[in-house]
Amino acid sequence: MPKMKTKSSTKGRFTLTATGKVRFNSAYRRHRLISKDKSAKERNQGTKIMCDADARRVKRFMMPNA
């Protein structure tokens, strides 16, 4: 049986916290920022913690060795 490999795309998109939660960058912050209101830009700043259901799926299928 071959080794389970981490999907290459997840290496740049997700990181794991010390407690095992999945951290990701917010979307909608790259371009067309003039048409977005200030609250939407602030809401999408920085990194977020993924919900448990999605995090379980990411860790199981994309990062099996994590």
Order of alpha helices (4+ residues) and beta strands (2+ residues): alpha-beta-beta-alpha-beta-alpha
